[in-house]
């Protein structure tokens, strides 16, 4: 009798578990890279009333369609304006000052304050997880000897570097120990190459040409063939094999580029149910259909190298763009940190023709990427509808933005709106929590992505194990049930050095948080530093939407600046701040904390 009861209980448990799994939505999470919001017509319409960018023509029918299918959170801001810290904030659901991940450092998951990443949490909830393309989460683990080793947070990974080595991508950069079967005396680091549709590799390295005379002239000829414009310094001039590629044409046709393969590989993966799946030298497990699925696609477009396929490039050549103007008078009031950052990407010395090409190719690349997003989304929806399976799509428009001569620079890394403003669209098959065509103007942040997805799959965010999450469930934001944010915040150390920002509807204030990057040292430096030493910036968005006139030392705005400064210092430096001495090899676990203002991050800030 007892055995019968146990068997019935087990069968009942299995039934409810299977039923729960069937009701858990499959998820597609898409993140693009260096993507300006004004490259999307729907976002421009929501923000300005005009479909086109102020710069000129843009094309985005598929992302526009996503906004019609779901809810757009138009005023979403990233937490850090660099690829790695931004993607880490999304994967962890934590601010940089809570995770201790501020720039491009490698880190490990053994530090006592770290929690499982989003895909690891979903795996614990029964999901099978897949990553296609760029990840940017530089996490490792420590073995029994304390050595940092590779740690996969997704169960299945289709890695973009391996795709490049297999010749699948139109462009790549890698470390080469040998070439044509001949070993080098020393490794050639960051050897750039182009791959044709026929599979021919073309290298752009003068170092290679010195070592292998048979490659003489290849670098210069390749750059001419693909009409490459690299970033160049005003004083030093142009290089053949140095500088990020801001303009050019892909060596491969549409669909056969790196991002094109992310899309086609994802679509092929959906067809390989339960079968081992091979992509070049990579082999991954097929879909287990008894499990809910979490798919993440990390697109590289429109990140440099900006190389749209010829079919897109030719179409966009006919459009003339309004290049953002730069007046060097702006530098007189620009904070030293931001001045330093914009100088690294300084571009106003480019010729008018070069500026046009740079912008034409950027928006052509965005249009090409939009097409790929549409293909991935359609395949995902078809896959779910064929199985009568609920689904959720989370589209993040860039891990941060990108300047196209804004402030006289082509770059990112700053709290300026053009670098930090990245809308999110959420589409749900049931249309209830994320209604069709709804536009939310309330502030949202990248730290909201993890709790939104976890809540959608049935996780109880009130449980203790989720209390580390810093963000809000965007479904509650959409319904008006979440706390209303008066501000958004962030902090990034890459290029600028330590700098944090706080942004309200009308103002954005940023400041230096420390004069160095030594983790765990001088955590509370800003508390006693002079106002001038904080290198402050204050911009009034209604009167100065381009953030050109720094009002940090303007007497009429002194009260506003002081309130924003005090709130920002207390939040990022005093409300459970974490720093970790990760070390050069990511082996560090020592956690340093500053917690002199616990609970001050309450989303409330009155500037009246």
N, C-alpha and C positions, 0 to 999 in steps of 0.2 A: 504493500500500500504506500509506504514511504517513498519507494522508488518511483511509483506512478506520479505521486505528488511532485517529486523533484523533476521528473521528465516534463510534466505539464508546465511547471514553473520555468524551466529552461526554454521550452518551446515558446511560451508566452513572451519571455524576455527577448528571444531572438526575433519574434514577430514584431514587437514594438520597436526594437532596434532597427530592423529592416524598414519599417514604416516611417520611422523618424529620419533615416538616411534618405528615403525616397522624397521626403518633404523638404529636406535641406537643399537650398538652391545651389546649382553649379555657379561658379563665379569666374568672370573674366575681368582681370585688372590690367589696364593698359596705362603705361607711363611713357610719355615722349620726353625729349631732351633738349634743353635750351630753347624752348618753344614760347615765343611771344604770344600773348593773348590776342593781339590785333591781327594775327595770321588767320583768325577764325571769324567768318562773317557774323555768325550768330552772336558771338561774344561782343563784337563791335556794336551790333544792333542794340544789345542789352545795355551797353555802357554809354554809347554816344548817340544812338538813334540812327546811325549810318552803318551800312553793311561793310563798306570798305575801310581799310586802315587809313589813318591820316597820311601815311606814306604813299598809298596808292592801292592798286588792284591786289586782291587776295582771293583765294579759291579754297573752299572747304565744305563741299556738299555732304560729306559723310559725317563729319563732326557736327555740322548743322542739324543733320537728321537725328543724331543721338540726342541733341538738346530738345528736339521735338518729341522724342520717344520717352524722355525722362525728365529729371529735375536738375536744373543747372544752379550750382552754387557759384555765382558770378564773382563774389568778393572773397575768394579763397587766396590765402597767402602762404608761401612756403616758409619753413623755419630757418633755412640756411640756403644761401644763394650759391651753392656749389654742389656738384652731382652727388658725391659720396655722403656728406652729412645730411643732405636733403632726403635722399633715398633711405638712409638709416632712420631718420625721424619718422618716415611713413611706415617702414617695416617694424619699427619698435613701438610706435604710438607714443613717443616721448620727445620732449624738447631737448635740444642739445645740452642745455644746462642741467638736465636731469639724467641723461644717458652718459654724458662725458665724451660725446663724439662730436667734435667741432669742425673737423676738416677732413683731410684725406689719410688720416692715420689708420693703421691696421690695429685691430683690437681683438680681445678674446672674450668668450662667454663665461669665464670663470670668476670674474669680479663679482663680489657679493651683491651688488645692487642690480645687476643685469637680470632680465627676465626673458622668457622665450620670445622669439620674433613672431610676427603674424603667421607665416606659413607653418611654423612649428606648433603654434596654438591650434591652427586649423587641423593639422595632422593629428593632434591629440583628440580632436573632436570627430575624428573618423574620415577626414578628407585625404584624398590623394592629391599631391601637389606637383606642379610643373612650372619651371621657369624657362622662358625662351628669350635669349638676347641679353641685353645689358642689365646687370644687377646693381653694382655700385655699393653693395653692403660688404664691407671689408672685414668680415668677422671670421675669427679662427677659434680653435679650442686648444687647451693645453693637455698634452699627454702625461703619462705617469712620471716622466722626467722633467716636466715643467716646460717643455718645448712647444711653441705655438705651431699647430699644424692645420691643414685645410679643414674647414667645417662647412658642410652643405646644409643650408637651412631649407632647401627644397628637396623633395625626394628624387625628382627627375630634373635634370639640367641640360639644356642645349646651349652651350657656351659660345659666345661670339668670337672669342679668340681662337678656339679650335676650328670654328667654321672658316676663319681666315686662313689658318694653316693648311686646311684641306682645299683651299682655292675656291671656296664658295662665295667669297665676298669680292666686290669690285675694288676695294681698298683695304689696306691693313698696315699694321706696324707691329713689329715683333723683335725678339732677340734671336739672332742667327749665330749658331756655332759652326755651321758649315753651309755650303751652297754648291749645287751640282756635284754632290758627293765628295767635295774637298773641304776639309776642316780649316778654319781660320786659326791663326796663332793666338788671337784673342777674340772674344765674343764681340760682335757688332750689335750695339744696343739701339733699339728703336729704329730698325731698318724699315723704311717705308716702301710699300710696293703697291702697284696697281695690277689687277688681273683682268684680262680681256675675256670676252664671251667664249673664246676658243681655249681658255685656260692658260694663256701665256702670262708669265709674271714679268713685270717691268719695275725696276728698282730706281729710287731717286736718292742716291747716296754718293757723295763725292768721296767719302772714306772707302766705300766699296770699290770705286773706280781706281783708287790708288793701289788697293790690294789686288785687284783683278783687272788688268788692262783691257781684257776682252769686253768689259762693260763701259769703257770710256765713251762719254757722250750720251749715255742712256738717260741720265738724270735730266739734263737740259732738254733733250728731245722729247722725253715723256711729258715734261711740264708744258712744252709748246703744244704737243699733241692734244692734251686735255685742257688747254687754255687756263692753266692754273694761276690764280692770284693768291699769293701768301701774304700774311700780315708782315709788315716790315717797319723797322724803326726809321724815324725821320732823319736821324743823323747818320746811321750806319747803312741805310739803303736796303736793297733787296738781296735775298739769298736764293740760291737754287734749291737747297735741301733743308732749309730751316724756316720756321714760322708756320702757324696754323693756316690751313687752306680755307680761305673765305669765299672763293669763287672758282668754278670750273665745271667740267662736264664729266659724268661718270664714264668709266671705261666699259661699262656694261649697260645693256638695255634695261628698261623698266621691268621689275620683277626679279631680275638676277643680281641685284645689289644685296648688301648685307641686310638691310631692313626688308627687302623683298623676300629673302630667304627666311627671315623670322616668320613672315606671314605664311608662306607656302609650307614651311615645315610644321607650323602650328596646324594648318588645315589638314595636312597629311596625317598628323598625329591623331586627330579626331577620328580618322578612319581606321586606325590600328588598334582596335579593341582587343585587349588581352594578349596581343602579340608583341614580341620584342621589336623595337623600332630603331632603325639605324639611320644616322645622318653622317655621312663621311666616316670619320674615325670614331664617332660617338655612338654608343649603344645605350638605349634607355628602355625601361619597362613600359609596356603598353597600358592602356586605360583599363582599370578594374571597374567595371560598370556597376558593381554592387556598392561602390563607394561614391559619395559626392566628390566633385572635382573642383580644384582651385587652379586656375590657369593665370599665370602672370607673363605678360609680354613687355619687355623693356626695350622700346625702340631707341635707336641712336639718332634718327632724324630729329630736328635739323642741326644737330651738333656738328661742329667741324669734324672732318672735312666736308664743306658744303659742296656736294657733287650731285646735283640732280641728273637724272637720265636725260639724254639728248632730246627725247620727245617732249619733255616738260620744259627743258631749258629754252628750246626754240620758241615755244608759245609765249613764254614770259619775257623774251627779249623785246617784244613789241610794246611793252608797257614802260612808261617813264615815271620814275618815283620821285617824290618830294623828300630829299635827303634831310634828316634832322639837322638843324643848324646848331653850330657851336660857336659861342663867343668867348674868347679867352678871359673876358672880364669875370666870367663865372668862377674862374680859378682863384680870384682874390678872396672870395668868401668860402671856398670849398674846404672842408676839413682835410687835414694832412693825410689821414688814412684813405679817404675817398680819392684824393688827388693822386696818391700813390697808385691806387688800384686802376684808375682810368688811364694813367700814364702807361701801364703795361699793355693796354690794348688801344693806345692812342691811334686814331684813324683819320683825323681831320686833314692831315697832310696828304692823304690819298688824292689822286686826280678825280675830277668829276666823273670821268668814264669808269674809273675803278670803283667809286662809290655806287654808281648805278649798277654795275655788274654784281657787286656784293649783295645789294638788296634784291635785285631781280632773281638771282640764284637762290637766295635764302627763301623767298616766298615760293619759288618754283619747287624747291625741296619740300617745303611744307605742304604744297598741293599734292605732290607725289606721295608723301607720307599719309595724307588724308585718305587717299585711295586705298592704301594698304590697311589702314585702320578699318575702313568700310568692309574690306574683304574678310578680315579677321572677325569682325562683329557679325557679319552675315552668316559665316560658317558656324560660329558659336550658337547663334539663335536657331539655325536650322538643326544643328545637333540636338539641342534641347527640345525643340518642338516635336522632333521625330520620336522622342522618348516621353513626351508629355511631362517634362521635367521643369520645375521652376528655376529661374536664373536671375542673376544680378550682374550688371556691368558697371564697373567703376572706371571712368576715363579721367585721367589727370593730365591736363594740358601743360606738359613740361615739368621737369623737376625744379625748374626756375626759369627765368626769362633770358633775354639776350639783347644787348645794345647794338643798334645798327647806326653808329655814329652819334647816338644819343650821348650827350655830355662829351662829344668828340672822341668816342671810344667804341670798339667792338669787344665786348667782354661781358662778364657777369659779376658775381661776388659782392654786390652792394645792396643796401636796403632800399635803393630807389625803386619806385613802382615798376618800372620796366623790367627789373630783375626779379622782383619778388611776388608779382601778382599773377597767379596761375589758377584759373577756374577749374572746377571739377564738375563732371556730369555723372549722375547715377541713374541707371535704368533698371527697373525691376519688372519682372514678367507679370506681377499681379497689379501693378499700377497704383497700389494703395499708399504705401509709405513714401513713394517717390512718383508723384503724379506726372502725367505727360505734359510737357510744355511749361511746367512751373519754373519760375525764376526766383531764387532766394537771394536777396540783397544783404542779409545779415552776414557778418563776418564768419568765415570758417577757416580752418587751418589744416595743414598737412597731417598734423597729429590726430586729426579726426578720422583718417582713413581706416586705421586698424580697429578702433571701437565700432565703427559703422559696419564693417564687414563681419566682425565677430558677433555683433548683435543680430545681424541679418540671418546668421546661420543658427541662432538659438542660444548663444552664450549669454549667461546672466551677468551683465556687467557689474551688478551690485555685489557679486561674489568677491571674497577677499583676494582670490588669485588674479583678479583683473584690476585691482585698485591702483596699480602702478601706472595705468594708462592716463595720459595727460589730456587726451582729446575728448570730444563729444560725439555721440551718435548723431550723424547727420539726418537720420530719419526724424529725430526729435527736433532738430533745428528746423527742418522743413515743416513740421506740424506746429511749431511755435511753443513746444513744451520744454525746450532746452534753455538753460540760462542764456540771456542775451549778452553778447560780448560788446563792451565799449571799445575794445582794442584787440589787436593781435600782436604777438611778440616773436622774436627770434634772435639768434646769435650765431655768428660765423667767424672763424679765425683765418680761413684760407685767403691768401694774398694780402688782404687788408691788415691782418693782425686782429687780435680780439676786438670785436665790435658787436654791440647789441642794438636792437631797435624796438620801438613801440609805436604802433600806428593806430590812430583813431580815424573817424570819418573825415575829419578836417585837417589833422596834423600828423606828421611823422617826425619822431625824434630818435636820433641815434647817437651813440657815444662809444668811445674807447673804454673797454672794461679793464684793461691792464696794459702796461707798456711792453710786455713780453709774453711768450707762449709757454713758459715753464709751468707744467701742470702741478697743482697743489701749492704753488708759491704765490704769496700776495693775493689770495682769493678776494680779500675785501679791500684791495687797494683803492678802488673808486670811492669808497666811503669817505676817505680823508684827502683825496686828491683835489686840487683846485679845479674850478669849473673849466678853466682854459686847458688844463692838462687832460680833461676828458675828451678834448677834440670834438665838441658837440656839433650836431647839425639839427636844424629845425626848419621844416618846410610847411607852408600853408597851402594845402591842395586846392581849395576853391579858387584862390587868386594866382596860384603858381603850380599848375598841374604837372609841369615838367620838372619840378623840384630843382630850380636853378638858383633861387635867391635864398641863401641860408640866413635865417632869422634868429639863430641861436644867441646872438649878442645884441639883438634889437630890443631896446628898452620897452617898447610897446608890447612885446611878447615875452617879457621876462617871467611873468607869473605862470604862463602856460609852460614855458621851458622848464621851470623849476618843478612844477607838478609832475610833468612827464619824466623828468630825470629821476626824481625821488621814487616814483612808482617803478620805473624800470630797474633801478639799482636794487630795490628791495625784492623784486621778483627774481631776476636772473642771478643775483649774487647772494640773496638772503633767504629764498624760499626753497630750501633743500637742494642747493647747488651741489653738483658732483663733478669732480675732476679725477682722472685716473692717470697714473704714470705708466702708460701702455708700453713704453719702451720701443726701440727701433725694430724689434722682432715680435712685437705684440705679446710679449711674455709677462708684462706687468699686471698686477691685480690690486695694488695699493690704492684705496679709495680715499679721497680727500673731500671733506664736506664743509659747507658754509650754510648755516640755517638760523640766521639772526632775525628773520622776519617770516616765520612759518605761516602759511595760509593767506599771505597778502595777495597772491594771484587769484583774485575773485572775479575777474572780468569787469570790474567796476572802476571807472575813472571819470570824475567830473572835472571839466576844465573851466567851469563858470566861476 
